[in-house]
Amino acid sequence: MPPRRRRHAPHKGQAALFDSDMPLPFGILDLEDRITADAGPPVRVKCYVRGCPEMLRPPTKGFPGDPCKTHGIRCHLSSSTVTYTYAVATDNLITAPQVFRTRVRGNPHKLETHRFGYCNSEDALTWNVLRSFQDAGALHLIAEHVTGRELSEEPQLYLWGLSSFDDKFQPWPLLKEAHKRFEIGRLPITRPLSEPDAMLVVPKKLVLILEAKLLADNPVAYRSGPRKSSQSLTLEEVIDLYHDSGQQLLDYDKLRAAPHSYTQLQRYLTIADYVARIDSPKTDAYLASVVRAGHEHDATRTMRGFMRPGYGNRFVRLTWESIFTLAQLRGRQLGRLSEYMLTKAVGLSGGFAPAFCLDAW
């Protein structure tokens, strides 16, 4: 096992942003500005952590790649993306690593837990942000920001349909009912059941689904278009499968006439509506598309156009940057999360870049 990672010391003249005895995942200031590779054979790449001299064989099909003995990362190198993975997935998390190890990793109800160690992992980002808000008792700040409602109680957090608020990570019974209603025994192809990234639930009051994206776009399907993959549904299938005569949010006449739709968002609007109604007649349903600043405006316009009159505010585009701003309301209580988001890097073609537009901070 590689030795415990340590963040690099702040650059000369730069103070540490927040105090912490625990190392954070590597951030933009910890990573090299330029990628250094040796064509070999074998192909090797210089460790992406700033100043590290180790030359590593990147992962290839059938070969996991060399982990850096000092920094515990495997450096990926391809024509489209430069990125890395942590040999120990919890090195990519900033909170509750033991809960992740015992309750999430290998959980039969959670897909692809091996991806938590990826630099560009949406799941790791979702965990780090929402578990931090949960630990601080501050999830109501996100729910209030999205819904415009003042809450007198802290929402329950479900991650990927599993109960995070009690650390049991068991499936939410109401989501299981939605699976039965729309998916089990009805899907025309073999594909995973719907797994919302996060849900904030105040029983008898509101259900808010958060669909999180980092670099990926919200999936779009076009009328009469082919399946994009062996597991994807066509637009017509989504409209037919996720139709419920009792739902309130979506105008299905508009959907049937539209040239395209963002089918994942459409599914989760229907599921949010359904689980809210079986929770209680007074429970309101909301969906927030969580994206980076400057992204997914067409998805927002398109989906807002499908909402029934009076329900347009139930679908919201929420940026990671605005969540960062909400974290500032808790100061040092969410200081660790703030530093993580300020320095969070993503791997792109040719190198690394800040994940979020937080220059003003």
Secondary structure, 3 states (H helix, E strand, C coil): CCCCCCCCCCCCCCCCCCCCCCCCCCCHHHECCCCCEECCCCCEEECCECCCCCEECCCECCECCCECCCCCEEEEECCCCEEEEECCHHHHCCCCHHHHHHHHCCCCCCCCHHHHHECCCHHHHHHHHHHHHHHCCCHHHHHHHHHCCCCCCCCEEEECCEECCCCCCCECHHHHHHHHHHCCCCCCCCCCCCCCCEEEEECCCEEEEEEECCCCCCCCEECCCCCCCCCCCCHHHHHHHCCCCCCCCECHHHHHHCCEECHHHHHHHHHHHHHHHHHCCCCEEEEEEEECCCCCHHHHHHHHHCECCCCHHHEEEEEHHHHHHHHHHHHHHHHHHHHHHHHCEEEECCEEEECCCCCCC
